[in-house]
Amino acid sequence: MSPPTTAPVLHITGLRKTVAGGRQLFDGLDLRLQPGEIVAVMGESGAGKSSLLNLIAGLDLPDAGTIAIQGRALSTLDDDARTVLRRDHIGFVFQAFHILPHLSLAQNVALPLVLAGQGGAAALARAQAMLDAVGLGGRGADYAAQLSGGELQRIAIARALVHQPALILADEPTGNLDPETAARILALFARTVRQSAVAALIVTHSERAAAVADRVLVLTPHGLRSHHAA
């Protein structure tokens, strides 16, 4: 893990968010993520884990507090600038995979590069390198219907990292997988993230998923507190 003097990839200070009906999800939430660090945020359903990810991604706005990614405060950016930051500097891994069925696996992985304006051949070459990294180098021409759940999540990890983002946001990344497959995917995720020297935030209710993290935190109405995974 990078030394604490390194500028954080993600810096959250005093974050507060309430939802419909005035229910407060959290207040006074502080968090710093360093390059190469994996942090897991745990909490019960409804605690606000996914809401926190939406705030970090700039898809929603907090009631108070600041979120900065690579030193850029989201509150200073308009919608278009937040979209560009999300496209260029954040990778996403979801529980439901979100692999597009009408594109080949290589095209799915290359999609963030294509959206950023990179040419087709260069994008596919980079996608192939990421497919190799997740152990699916020979499957680029296949389609989602031909893959297992574990293989689909490997594709999702490759897609999240292909454009070399600064930050990975993972929302229950193994929630749809059996325990044995989940363990393999989590080990792959942690290894690939650390080799890429990006910061990663995993939100989960699973102790197994949290165990791959450098730090485990619990989301409470008063912010984040330390937790030691079993």
Secondary structure as UniProt FT lines:
FT   TURN            4..5
FT   STRAND          10..18
FT   HELIX           20..22
FT   STRAND          24..33
FT   TURN            35..36
FT   STRAND          38..42
FT   TURN            45..46
FT   HELIX           49..56
FT   TURN            57..58
FT   STRAND          64..69
FT   TURN            70..71
FT   STRAND          72..73
FT   HELIX           74..76
FT   HELIX           79..89
FT   STRAND          90..94
FT   TURN            95..96
FT   TURN            101..102
FT   HELIX           105..115
FT   TURN            116..117
FT   HELIX           120..133
FT   TURN            134..135
FT   TURN            137..138
FT   TURN            140..141
FT   HELIX           144..146
FT   HELIX           149..161
FT   TURN            162..163
FT   STRAND          167..171
FT   TURN            173..176
FT   HELIX           179..196
FT   STRAND          199..204
FT   HELIX           207..210
FT   TURN            211..212
FT   STRAND          215..220
FT   TURN            221..222
FT   STRAND          223..227
//
